Amino acid sequence: MLKLFVYGTLMSPELVEALTGHRFPMVSATLNGFERLCVDERSNYHPYPAIVPKKDSTVNGMLLRYVDQGSQALFDLFEGGEYEVKVDTAHGSVSALTYVWAGKRDRLGGSWSFTDFEKNSVAHYINSVIPDLA
């Protein structure tokens, strides 16, 4: 079982459950030394975030706990490659995996809002994006 730091679309318990069939325990967490930006996506996907290293920056997110290997494989399919980083929780620093942007930096810009995602895009991801992964 592993821990996964999520900072964007996967902060939605409904989306995580639609993708994996599970609801994982979640706690608030902070990732230091990174910033969250919006991907300038020129496809059918709604806006989504990415993180990149940036000194003196932080990203707030959630730490998913007790993630099994089958669910990790589905997260990998949904997100891409993962890296081990340190995240801060109310219980101190812990090791966790997260997804760090490996694409071109010129596709990143502006901010991304989880509130806007929940309001405008989560249904699209659950009904269109996740089924397209199969």
N, C-alpha and C positions, 0 to 999 in steps of 0.2 A: 504494500500500500504506500502511496506517495502523497505529497502535498503539492498543490498547484496554485500559484498566484495568478489570479485573473483580474483584469483591469478594464474590460470592455463588455462585449456582447455576452461573454460567459458569466458575468455577474448576475444574469437573469436566471433564477432557479428554474423557471418554466422552460427556457431554452436548453439549459443543461439536461433537464429531465427528458425533453423531446429528443435530444441528441443521444443520450446514454441509457435512458430508462431508469435513471437513479437521481435521487436528491442527496447531495453530499452536505455534511456539516460545513457551515461557512462562518468565518470570523473576519472582521475588518483587519486589513493589513496595509502597510506602507512600504513601497519599494524606493530606496534611496539611490540617487545617481542616475535616474532615468526621467524622461518626460514622455507624456502621452500626446500624440498628434493624430489628426484625422487623415486617413488614406484618401487621396484623390482618385477614387475608383471610377474608371470609365467602362463599367460593365453593368449588368443587371442588379448587382448588389447595392444595397443601401449603404450609406456611409458607415465606416467602422474604424476603430482606433488601432494604433500601433504604438509600441514604445521603442525608444532609442536612447542610448546612453547620453546623459547630459549632466555634467558636474553641478553640484549644488541644487539639483532638482529632485522632486519626489513625485511619485504616482500613488494615489490612493486606490485601493481595490479590495478584493476579498481573497481569503485563503481557503481553498477547498481542501478538506481533509478526508483521508481514507479513500483515495481514488485508486480503483483497481486497474490492472493492466489492460483489460478489455476497454474500459472507459478511456484510459490514456490513449489507446490506439485511435479511438473515435475523436478525441480532442485533437490529436496530431493530424488526422485527416481534415478536420474542420479548420485548424489554425496553421499548421506548418511546424518547423523545427523548434525545439525547446532548448533552453539553457538553464543551468543551475545558478541561482542567485540567492542573496539573503533578503528576507523581508522582515519588517518589524510588526509584531502584533502586541496586544496588551500583555502577552506573556513573554515578551522578549524576542530576540532574533531567532529565526528558524531557517533551515535549508528548505528550499522549495524549487519547483520548476516553474518556468514561465515562458511565454512566447515573445521573442524579441524580433523586431522588423529586420529582415535581411535584404529587402528590396532597395530600389533606388531612392535616395533621400529626396529627390526632386518631386516624388509623388506624395510627400507628406507636407501638411500645412494646416494651420488653423486648429481649433479645439474640437473636441468630441464630447457630447453630453449623453450620459447614461439615461437621464430623465427623458430627453428627446428620443433616444433609441427605444425606450419602453413604450412611449406614447405613439411613435410613428413607424417603428421598424420591426419590433420583436415578432409580431404576427407574420410578417413577410419571411423572416428567417425560419420560423417554425414551420410554416406552410409551404415554402418554396425552396429555400436554400438547403435545409437539412434533407428533405426528400431527394434533392438533386445529387447528394453525396453518394447515394446508394448505387 
